[in-house]
């Protein structure tokens, strides 16, 4: 049942990642990265972790890809010397369409067979929040301290660069 | 004896008359989305005209020009599709079409009534908002791919605006989740049977309305497509069907966000009396739509610096305050 869906989504993720590295145009690279993230979100749905999938889309495509695109636009999107040829365009289009159909299929099958996940649908959020906030609360706080240290470090670096 | 192979015609008929297919194809799915988006275009023009002491569309049908937008739709759909020579053709074509598909996908999550809900996801609210976060990418790509000055400025403005207002949008919706104890949109509706969430969540509802209007890029937050400044911004190079898709996506988003507001704060399909739940949810949705359209006739456009400052400071701060207030409502005030 899930085998073809997994194969399609894995192929989308791998092809998207390869194109993210190989694309001549930075904008195409960023969008291909977004496609790879979409494929990963689909894989999370197959694993019955739809909550993680929603946040994969929101954080990685909604924030990370946007920030990459933003940086590319600020630096000045160096247009690739040649426009993408029709072959590569249609390849990317096929990848996009396949991702959409795969995501739709995964969501539809998750909605159509609610009994397929072990906890009956609602427990993944509750058990996830219990695990994160009660069982591993201290560790989570330590992780956020690491993030805060990273932000402060970035600010210091940016300021030092301004002075010189 | 082999298994009797099912008749293909019978199978097709069975699929086409299955409730899920009918819901996706007719209501609240594709057909109704197209018709309602066209009707909202008419409503938008008519109400704005009345606010400005004009008459608005009048000639195309006896009912106050209600068929005007369908006539426009047919006209736009049959126009030639010239692509700008220097444009990045793939993204130029993909962005508006993809945007309309995403906006239509939002409607699958809205519980207009128990029977017409397409996808009853346990995490309906985050999925809705996650789909919404995809739209600034598409708008930026649409503006960039046209390879022209004004579309690019409009795309960048849209990127700034939508990124700044996404975070307050999520945070203001969190209050409802805290009260209802679930992300499921239908359970959020059912949790309001004792009282609508707009009462304990008055601040959150106001923030949600403001940020969702900003996400829809409507006046007073329509900087990305401001005609006098950047001549329709990222839509400047679009004609014919692509313009139709870009505009249609805007109106479908208006419809979807209004329906989400009615679901989160106004009790969704709950309503008194013998009238069906569908009537109540559509009535509330149209009420919000009219309110948002009236904003267009009432307010002027804000500047980009005012918009960003308000988004990153005032709205974000108030959304956090709203979460603290909701915490005390849920847990109770501490007794000292």
Interface residues (C-beta under 8 A of the other chain):
Chain A: X27 X31 X34 X50 X51 X54 X55 X57 X58 X61 X62 X63 X65 X66 X69 X70 X73 X77 X83 X84 X89 X92 X93 X96 X100 X107 X108 X110 X111 X112 X121 X122 X124 X125
Chain B: X20 X88 X89 X90 X91 X94 X98 X101 X119 X120 X121 X122 X123 X126 X127 X129 X130 X131 X133 X134 X136 X137 X140 X141 X144 X156 X159 X163 X166 X170 X182 X183 X184
